[in-house]
Amino acid sequence: MTKRALVWSTVVIVLVAAALLLPLPWPSALVGTRLENSIDIAAQPPQVFAYVATPANWPRWHPASRAVSGITDRTPAVGESVIETYEIGEYHDTVTWTTVELEAPRRWRFTTRGAHGGSAEIAYSLSPTAAGTHFRREMFYRGPNLAFAIVDRLKLRDINARDSATALANVKRDVEAALK
């Protein structure tokens, strides 16, 4: 390999590495993921809301949630926060979720921003049905760079989708069991 080819190869490798790792303002369509799950629960919206919107319950029903601290015994009001430690695959982290919208018992939306540029938003929407409540959980998260987007497409998205479906089934199980 000539010196010139070696220099160009090195430049290309550095540029590719920079593109993968730099936290640039990539479009959400490229580095973001949206998941939506819903389930019907044989309980009234206030009962379902009280369970899902009380952070102390998260480790009981969400497979990724390991621990919570801060405001955990009630739904945090707009501007208030809860700290969650979670595990997704081999990835562990602690984040601070802050309420940005609250219309109990119909809707709760909360967000977090990671130290390295990632972010996430989760919204719970509850509507009454003849048999109880239709509960919808929407999650949008975006990574800080293209490397995260690749790992998300290869592994994390599937884990998050599976955990989200399991979480809603667990909510249904727990809330309906509490009414018996």
C-alpha positions in Angstrom: 0.0 0.0 0.0 1.4 3.4 -0.9 1.7 6.2 1.6 -1.0 8.1 -0.2 -3.4 5.2 -0.1 -2.6 4.7 3.6 -3.3 8.4 4.4 -6.6 8.2 2.5 -7.6 5.0 4.2 -6.9 6.6 7.6 -8.9 9.7 6.7 -11.9 7.5 5.6 -11.7 5.4 8.8 -11.6 8.6 11.0 -14.5 10.2 9.1 -16.6 7.0 9.4 -15.8 6.7 13.1 -16.7 10.4 13.6 -20.0 10.0 11.7 -20.9 7.0 13.9 -19.9 8.4 17.2 -20.5 12.2 17.1 -23.7 13.4 18.7 -24.8 15.4 15.7 -28.4 16.6 15.1 -29.3 13.5 13.2 -32.9 13.3 12.0 -35.2 11.4 14.3 -36.2 9.0 11.5 -32.5 7.9 11.4 -31.7 7.7 15.1 -35.1 7.5 16.7 -37.6 4.7 17.5 -41.3 4.9 18.2 -43.1 2.0 20.0 -46.8 1.9 20.7 -48.7 -0.8 22.7 -52.2 -1.0 24.0 -54.4 -3.3 26.0 -57.9 -3.5 27.4 -58.2 -3.8 31.1 -61.3 -4.8 33.1 -61.0 -1.9 35.5 -62.0 1.8 35.5 -59.5 4.4 34.2 -58.8 5.9 37.7 -57.8 2.5 39.0 -55.5 1.7 36.0 -54.0 5.2 36.1 -53.3 5.0 39.8 -51.3 1.9 39.2 -49.3 2.8 36.1 -48.7 6.4 37.1 -47.3 5.7 40.5 -43.6 5.1 39.9 -43.1 2.8 42.9 -45.1 0.3 40.9 -42.9 0.4 37.8 -40.5 -2.4 38.9 -43.5 -4.6 39.6 -44.8 -4.4 36.0 -42.1 -3.2 33.6 -39.3 -5.8 32.9 -36.6 -3.1 32.4 -37.4 -1.1 35.6 -35.1 -2.1 38.4 -35.6 0.7 41.0 -37.1 4.2 41.4 -36.4 7.0 43.8 -37.6 10.6 44.4 -41.4 11.1 43.9 -42.5 7.5 43.8 -45.7 7.2 45.9 -47.8 9.3 43.6 -47.9 10.7 40.0 -45.3 13.4 39.8 -46.9 16.8 38.9 -45.9 18.8 35.8 -42.2 19.8 36.4 -41.6 17.1 39.1 -39.3 14.2 38.5 -38.6 10.6 39.4 -35.3 8.8 39.1 -35.3 5.3 37.5 -32.6 2.7 37.3 -33.3 0.4 34.3 -31.7 -2.5 32.4 -32.2 -3.2 28.7 -30.2 -6.2 27.6 -26.7 -5.6 28.9 -27.2 -1.8 29.1 -27.9 -0.4 32.6 -28.5 3.3 33.4 -30.2 5.7 35.7 -32.3 8.5 34.3 -34.5 11.3 35.6 -38.0 11.4 34.2 -39.8 14.7 34.3 -43.6 15.1 33.9 -44.4 17.4 31.0 -48.2 16.7 30.7 -50.7 15.4 33.3 -54.5 15.0 32.9 -55.3 12.4 35.5 -56.8 9.9 34.9 -56.6 10.2 31.1 -53.1 11.1 30.2 -49.5 11.3 31.5 -46.5 12.2 29.5 -42.9 12.3 30.8 -39.5 12.8 29.3 -35.8 12.3 30.0 -32.6 13.5 28.4 -29.4 11.5 28.6 -26.0 12.8 29.5 -24.6 11.9 26.0 -27.4 13.4 23.9 -30.1 10.7 23.8 -33.6 11.3 24.9 -36.9 9.5 25.6 -40.5 10.3 26.0 -43.3 8.1 27.3 -47.0 8.8 27.2 -49.8 6.9 28.9 -53.3 7.4 27.5 -56.4 5.9 29.1 -59.9 5.9 27.7 -63.0 4.3 29.2 -64.6 1.3 27.4 -67.7 -0.7 28.1 -65.6 -3.3 29.9 -63.2 -1.0 31.7 -60.2 0.9 30.2 -58.2 1.0 27.0 -54.6 1.7 28.0 -52.1 2.9 25.4 -48.4 3.3 26.1 -46.3 5.3 23.6 -42.6 5.5 23.8 -40.2 7.4 21.6 -36.5 7.4 22.1 -33.6 8.6 20.1 -29.9 7.9 20.5 -27.1 10.4 20.4 -25.4 9.0 17.3 -25.5 6.6 14.4 -23.7 3.9 16.4 -26.6 3.8 18.8 -29.0 3.7 15.9 -27.2 0.6 14.5 -27.3 -1.1 17.9 -30.9 -0.2 18.3 -31.8 -1.7 14.9 -29.8 -4.9 15.6 -30.9 -5.5 19.2 -32.4 -2.8 21.5 -35.5 -2.2 19.5 -36.6 -5.8 19.7 -35.9 -5.9 23.5 -37.8 -2.7 24.0 -40.7 -4.0 21.9 -40.9 -7.3 23.8 -40.5 -5.5 27.2 -43.3 -3.0 26.3 -45.7 -5.8 25.4 -44.9 -7.7 28.5 -45.3 -4.6 30.6 -48.9 -4.0 29.5 -49.8 -7.7 30.0 -48.3 -7.3 33.5 -50.4 -4.2 34.2 -53.6 -6.0 33.1 -52.7 -9.0 35.3 -51.9 -6.8 38.4 -54.8 -4.4 38.1 -57.4 -7.0 37.4 -56.1 -9.3 40.2 -56.3 -6.4 42.7 -60.0 -6.1 42.0 -60.8 -9.7 42.8 
